[in-house]
Amino acid sequence: MNEQIQPSTVRVFIALAPPDDAKAELARELRHAYSAYPRLRWNRIEDWHITLAFLGELPGAAVPLLQPPLADLAAVNQPLRLALRGGGHFDERVLWSGIEGNLEGLHLLTNEVRDVIRACGLAFEDRPLRPHLTLARSRRDDSSSVVEAAAELAAFTGRPWRAERLHLVASNVGRGPGPIHYRDIEAWRFGAEPS
């Protein structure tokens, strides 16, 4: 019998994700950057997300504690109207696209998500929300590619879209070689009664 061994901890965050057509629009804008800056470690398009709360490594048993209250939270909130806009960088190492639209609603939702985490008794780093979509990271010996790519992206204005779901996401960081990959543990539609 071949049983899959579950890790004792899981790296977790809570996020929103742009719809596929909004991601495709940004990917078209990045075509030149993909070829001009091949040494950047580009995030996979299917993994693009807006982090609301990063919990880091959690015991596997802690994850189910989050699911019912996050489902309830999604049920009482409406989708947020957002858009991707421009580009920038953190410390010349992380390339991002900015977020615009209902930022007040985004901040309120983030506060509610973080209240749920606290109510579950889970510790996390409660940093101020800086709404963005991480696109790429530079290698240690490359101090200019991220800055140049951000400048090229500065004029980008994406179409508005609705964040329809709240995502509880796991990543494989530290679980072997290769790029980081994310998977939904669960996602809940905003304004829908939990099942």
Secondary structure, 3 states (H helix, E strand, C coil): CCCCCCCCEEEEEEEECCCHHHHHHHHHHCHHHHHHCCCCEECCHHHCCEEEEEEEEEEHHHHHHHHHHHHHHHHCCCCEEEEEEEEEEECCCEEEEEEEECHHHHHHHHHHHHHHHHHCCCCCCCCCCCCEEEEEECCCCCCCHHHHHHHHHCCCECCCEEECEEEEEEECCCCCCCCCCEEEEEEEECCCCCC
